[in-house]
Amino acid sequence: MNKLFCACLVLVLLSGCASVSTLNASEPGAPIVYSGTRLDWYAIQGGCCPTERFGVDAPTYPMLDLPGSLLVDTVLFPLALAKVLGIGLNVRGGS
């Protein structure tokens, strides 16, 4: 069981996280809210052109990436919604 878990984890890490990829892409007109989850679902359904629609390639294993993307997208939902609504948060790091 432990070897199976490790193998699945390696596959997910090698394929990349769809949520992080789509938020880093900055493609004009690309979805922002639940973007990684939407990209995974698009790839699972056999979508033809993820790069044109989302600005990045779909993960190699979207079924394995989907739960992680759903979690990351849910955590980042307030920030994504603020971006869509045009609310400037002016977040700065450090002091």
C-alpha positions in Angstrom: 0.0 0.0 0.0 2.8 2.4 0.9 4.6 1.8 -2.5 1.3 2.4 -4.4 0.8 5.7 -2.5 4.4 6.8 -3.2 4.0 5.9 -6.9 0.8 7.9 -7.2 2.4 10.9 -5.4 5.3 10.9 -7.8 3.0 10.8 -10.8 1.1 13.7 -9.5 4.2 15.8 -8.8 5.7 15.0 -12.2 2.5 16.0 -14.0 2.4 19.4 -12.3 -0.5 21.2 -10.5 -3.1 22.5 -12.8 -4.2 25.3 -10.3 -0.7 26.7 -9.9 0.0 26.4 -13.7 -3.2 28.2 -14.7 -2.8 31.0 -12.2 0.8 31.6 -13.3 -0.2 31.6 -17.0 -1.9 35.1 -17.0 -3.7 34.3 -20.3 -6.1 37.0 -21.1 -9.7 35.7 -20.9 -8.7 32.5 -19.2 -10.8 31.3 -16.3 -9.6 32.3 -12.9 -12.2 30.9 -10.5 -11.5 27.1 -10.0 -9.1 27.3 -13.0 -7.1 24.2 -12.2 -10.2 22.1 -11.5 -11.7 23.3 -14.7 -8.6 22.5 -16.7 -8.5 19.0 -15.2 -12.1 18.4 -16.0 -11.6 19.8 -19.5 -8.8 17.3 -20.1 -10.7 14.4 -18.6 -13.6 15.2 -21.0 -11.2 15.1 -23.9 -10.9 18.9 -24.6 -8.9 19.6 -27.7 -7.1 22.9 -27.0 -6.2 23.5 -23.3 -3.4 25.8 -24.2 -5.7 28.2 -26.1 -8.4 28.1 -23.5 -6.4 28.1 -20.2 -2.9 29.3 -21.3 -1.1 26.1 -20.3 -1.0 22.4 -21.2 -3.2 20.0 -19.3 -1.5 17.8 -16.7 -0.4 14.4 -17.9 -2.7 12.7 -15.3 -5.7 15.0 -14.8 -7.6 12.4 -12.8 -4.8 12.2 -10.2 -4.4 16.0 -10.2 -8.1 16.8 -9.8 -8.4 16.3 -6.0 -5.3 18.5 -5.3 -6.5 21.1 -7.7 -9.9 21.2 -6.1 -8.3 21.7 -2.7 -6.0 24.5 -3.9 -8.7 26.2 -5.9 -11.0 26.1 -2.8 -8.4 27.6 -0.6 -7.7 30.3 -3.2 -11.3 31.0 -4.0 -11.6 34.3 -2.1 -8.6 35.7 -3.9 -9.8 34.5 -7.3 -13.2 36.0 -6.7 -11.7 39.3 -5.7 -9.7 39.3 -8.9 -12.7 38.6 -11.0 -14.7 41.3 -9.3 -11.8 43.8 -9.8 -11.2 44.3 -6.1 -7.6 45.4 -5.5 -6.3 43.8 -2.4 -2.9 45.5 -2.3 -1.3 42.6 -0.5 2.4 43.1 0.4 4.8 40.8 2.0 7.4 41.5 4.7 7.8 44.6 6.8 
